[in-house]
Amino acid sequence: MTEQLAQRRPLWAVYEHVAMVVGLGSLALMCLAWLPFAMLLTPLLPPATGQRLGRQAIMWGFRVYLRVLGAVCGCRFDLSELDNLQHDGPLIIAANHPSLLDVVLIVSRLPNVLCVMKASLMHHPLFGAAARLARYIRNDGMLQIVQQSREALPTGAQVLIFPEGTRTGTFPLGALTPTLGLITQRSGVPVQTVILEYSTPYLGKAWPLWRKPMLPLRCRARLGRRFDVPTDHALFTQTLEAYFRQELTPPAQAIHDD
């Protein structure tokens, strides 16, 4: 058995490299396929129609992409709990941010989610046009994020924000920014936490894009506590950070085979 495993390891490493190329390549191709439509429709459609179409297109595109990763690239996703949020109306969804895949996982299950994303990505050649059509929010100013979130939530949107402000640099969690607390306090909308767990820190800050994954990659999204609207946003930020740290202790982070 040991000799068989030793013989398979080089082949498995080749497969992991191939899976990485297929995974990244398929995402790029899907973005390129939608790019001309998103560019054309953004100025032509009314904002409400464009954002609805744009968000639906991104959701279904990410669903197809995750199916590709599952069928070809040795990835296993458990996202079923996110489906419980589809009919909950306006919410602020707060998640930890260990990987570049986080947005893909969450958005693939929610039809009217509004992402707070890096301002630079709004002009990215692959992602920018789709993000502009969906009317995603640029994170280039706290007051702008709060204002645009307040305007979107009464329409039934669910705002997705990573309260660390960037991918986790020091595990299990980086320091949280006060933006999320201000959004919930000013909008009067509760915060639903989502805990993202990975078998490896694939595509985290310390995992370069060209480094092959360790397959099979297992990803799980589970619903955490739902917080009521706070009266003190600073205290809320501290409470939320303590909650995430408690949930992301090593026993909770581990993902095992069934």
N, C-alpha and C positions, 0 to 999 in steps of 0.2 A: 504493500500500500504506500509506503514512504517513497519508493522509487517511482511509482505511478504519479504521486503528487509532485515530485521533483521534475518529472518530465512534462507535466502539465503547466507548471508555473511560467515558463517562457512563453508558451502559447497563450496563457491567460493574460500575461502582460501585453502581448500584441493585441489581443481582443480589447483590452482596456484602452489602448491607444486608438484603435479603430472606432470604438464606441465614442470616445471624446470627439473625434473628427466628425462622425455622423451626427452627434448631438448638437455641436456648435454649428455645423454646416446646415443642418435642417432648419434651425432657428433663423439663421441668416437668410436662407432661401424663402422662408415663409414671410419674413419681414419685407424682403424685396418684392415678393408677389403682391403684397397689400399696399406697398409704398405709392405707386401711381394713383390708385383709387383714393387713398387717403389725401394725397396732395390735391387731387381734382375736386373731391367732395367738400373739403374744408371751407373753401370760399363760396361754394354753390348752395349748400344746404343751410337752412335755418339752424342757429346754434343748438336748440333743443333736439332737433332731428339728428343733427350731426353727432352730437355727443352720445345719444342713445345708440345709433348705429355703430359708432366708433367703439364704445365699450362692449357691445355685444360681439363685434368682430374680434376684438382682442381676447375676450373670454373664450370664444370657440376656437380661435387660433391656438391659444395656450393649451386648451384641452387636447387638441390634435397633437400638439408638440409633446405633451406628457405621455400620450399613447405611444408615440414614436420612441420616446426614452424607455418606456416600459417594455415594448415589444422587441426592440433592437439593442438597447444600450444597458440592459441589466439593472434598471432602476425600479424600485418598488415604492409606490405612493399610497399613503393612507390619509385621504382628505375628506372622508365622508362626514365628519363632524361639521365642516364648513357649510355643508348644504343646509344645515339648520338655520343659517342666517339669511337665506335668500328672501324670506317673507317677513323679516323682522322690522322692516322699515328703516328710517334714518338711524344710523349708528356711527360711532367713531371706532374703527377697528385698530387696535394697537397690538403690534407683534414684535417679538425680538427679531434680530436681523443678522443671522449667522452666515448667510450665503446669498449670492446673486440670484439664486433660484427662488428666493422667498416670494417676490412679487408674482412670479409665474404660478406658484402653488396656490396662492390665495385668490388671485384674479381669475384663475381658471374655473372657480366654483361660484363666482358672484357676478350677476349680470349688470349691476348698476353701481360698481365700485369706482370711486374717484381717488386716484393715487396722488400722493404728494411725492414728487420725484425731483432729482437733481436738475437744476436749471440747465446745465450743459446738455442733458439728454434730450431736451426739447428741440435741440438743433442737431441731434445725432443723425447721420445719414440713413441709418436703419430704423431707428425708433421714433425720431422726432415727429414725422408727419402723422403717424398713428396716435401719438400722445396728444398732439394739437387737435386732431379731430375729436378725440374723446374728452377734450377740455380738462386734461389733467392739470394739477397745480404745481407750479414751480416752487422750489424751496429756497428762493433767493431772498427771502425776507420774512421774519416771523409775523409781522402785521399783515402782510399780503396773504400768507397761508391762513391766518385766522379769519380774515375777511372773506376770502373765497370759500372757505369751508362753511362759514355761517350762511353764505348765499346758496350753497349747493344742498345743504342738509334738509331744508324745508321742502325741497323738490322730491325727496325720497331717496336721495343718494346715500351711499355708505362711504365714508372717507377712510381710506387706508393710510396709516402713518406709522413709521418706525420711530418710536420716541427716542432711540439712541441718536438719530440724525444721520447715521452712517452704519455700515456693517460693523458688527462686533469686533473690536480690536483686542480686548482682553476678556477672555471667557471666564464666567458664563455670560457676562453682560457688561456693556459700557455704561457710563453715566448718562442719565436721561436729560433731555432738554426740556425747558418749561413750555414749549409750544403746545403740546398735547393738552396740558392742563388749562391753558388759556382758551383753546378751541372748545373744550367741553363746557367750561364755565360761561363763555360768551354765547354759545349756541344753545345751551340747555339740553344737550343730547348726551346720553350715557356712553360709556366706554366699554366695549367688549374686547377682552384680551384674547389673543391667540398665541399659543405656545408652539413654536416650530422646533422640531427635533430631527437631527440627522445622524446617521451612523458614522459619518466622518465629516470634518469641516470643509467639504468640497466647495470650491469657489468662495471661500471666506477670504478675509483680508490677507491672510498669510498663504493662500493657495492660488498661485498664478493661473491665468486662464489656460496656458499651454501645458500645465501639469496634469497628467492623466488621473482619472478618478480611481478609487479603490472600490471595485465592484464585487458584489452587488451593492448599490447605494440605496439605502432605505430612508425615506422621508415621511414624517408624520406631522400633521397639523391637528392640534386638539384645542378645544375651546376652554378658556380659563374663566376666571371670575368676571362678571359684568359689574362695573363700578357706576354708582349713581353720580349725578352732576355734583361736583364739589363746590364748597363755598370759598375755599382757600386753594388756589391753583398751585402754590408753592408746596404746601403740605401734601396735596394730592400727588405731585411729582415724586416726593419722597416715599409716599405710601406705595405708589405704583412700582417704583424701582425695587423696594423691599419685596413686593409680591413676586415680581419677575425673578429676582435672585433666589427666592425660596423655591419657585417652581422649576428653576433650571439647575438645581443641584445635581450632581452626577447620577444618583439613582433614578431621577426623573428623566435624565437626558438619554440614558441607555436605551437602545432599541434592539430587541432580540428577535430571533426567528421564532415563528409560532411552533 
